[in-house]
Amino acid sequence: MRLIRAWGLGVSGCAVGAVWIQRAPGGDVAVIYLEADDLSAALSMLGTSAEPFDRWFRDHVRRTHGIALEQGLTTPELVLDFDINRT
């Protein structure tokens, strides 16, 4: 929890987050997973937050992937939600 607070993720409204690097023939891709009660609001906050981690994350995403989170980001469309333990 201390790490999450230090990163500022709780401030941006994200309750759960994980990042993987997927090696691919065309170059590495960051796979980012976030959970929030209101994902659209959390992405908006992440794009405008002055928290140190949020600023670093925005800058890193812009430099690495050319995506400017501060310009807004469409909420992703869920296309598969699989849990073998869920009935």
C-alpha positions as CSV (number, residue, x, y, z in Angstrom):
1,M,0.0,0.0,0.0
2,R,2.9,2.4,0.8
3,L,4.2,1.8,-2.8
4,I,0.8,2.5,-4.3
5,R,0.5,5.8,-2.3
6,A,4.1,6.7,-3.3
7,W,3.2,6.1,-7.0
8,G,0.0,8.1,-6.7
9,L,-2.1,5.4,-8.1
10,G,-4.7,5.7,-5.4
11,V,-5.0,9.4,-6.2
12,S,-5.8,8.7,-9.8
13,G,-8.6,6.4,-8.8
14,C,-7.0,3.1,-9.7
15,A,-7.4,0.4,-7.2
16,V,-5.5,-2.4,-9.0
17,G,-2.7,-2.1,-11.6
18,A,-0.2,-4.2,-13.3
19,V,2.2,-3.8,-16.3
20,W,3.8,-6.5,-18.4
21,I,6.3,-6.1,-21.2
22,Q,5.4,-8.4,-24.1
23,R,8.2,-9.2,-26.5
24,A,7.1,-9.2,-30.1
25,P,8.7,-9.4,-33.5
26,G,7.7,-5.8,-34.2
27,G,9.1,-4.5,-30.9
28,D,8.1,-4.6,-27.2
29,V,4.6,-3.8,-26.2
30,A,3.5,-2.7,-22.7
31,V,0.4,-4.5,-21.5
32,I,-1.3,-2.4,-18.9
33,Y,-4.1,-3.6,-16.6
34,L,-6.0,-1.1,-14.4
35,E,-9.0,-1.6,-12.2
36,A,-11.1,1.4,-11.0
37,D,-14.7,2.0,-9.9
38,D,-14.9,4.5,-12.8
39,L,-12.2,3.7,-15.3
40,S,-13.0,6.7,-17.5
41,A,-12.6,9.1,-14.6
42,A,-9.4,7.3,-13.5
43,L,-7.8,7.6,-17.0
44,S,-8.8,11.3,-17.1
45,M,-7.2,11.8,-13.7
46,L,-4.1,9.9,-14.7
47,G,-3.8,12.2,-17.7
48,T,-4.0,15.4,-15.6
49,S,-2.6,14.5,-12.2
50,A,0.4,16.3,-10.8
51,E,1.4,13.3,-8.7
52,P,5.1,12.4,-9.4
53,F,4.3,8.8,-10.6
54,D,1.4,9.9,-12.8
55,R,3.7,12.5,-14.5
56,W,6.5,9.9,-14.9
57,F,4.0,7.4,-16.3
58,R,2.5,9.9,-18.8
59,D,5.9,11.0,-20.0
60,H,7.0,7.3,-20.3
61,V,3.9,6.4,-22.3
62,R,4.3,9.4,-24.6
63,R,8.1,8.7,-25.2
64,T,7.7,4.9,-25.6
65,H,4.3,4.6,-27.5
66,G,3.6,8.1,-28.8
67,I,0.3,8.3,-26.8
68,A,-0.4,11.6,-25.0
69,L,-2.5,10.6,-22.0
70,E,-3.1,14.3,-21.2
71,Q,-5.1,14.6,-24.4
72,G,-7.6,12.0,-23.2
73,L,-8.0,8.4,-23.8
74,T,-11.0,6.4,-24.8
75,T,-12.1,3.8,-22.3
76,P,-11.2,0.4,-23.8
77,E,-13.9,-2.0,-25.0
78,L,-14.0,-5.3,-23.0
79,V,-14.0,-8.1,-25.5
80,L,-13.4,-11.1,-23.2
81,D,-13.9,-11.5,-19.5
82,F,-13.0,-15.1,-18.5
83,D,-12.7,-16.6,-15.0
84,I,-12.9,-20.3,-14.7
85,N,-13.9,-19.9,-11.0
86,R,-16.8,-17.7,-11.7
87,T,-20.2,-19.4,-12.3
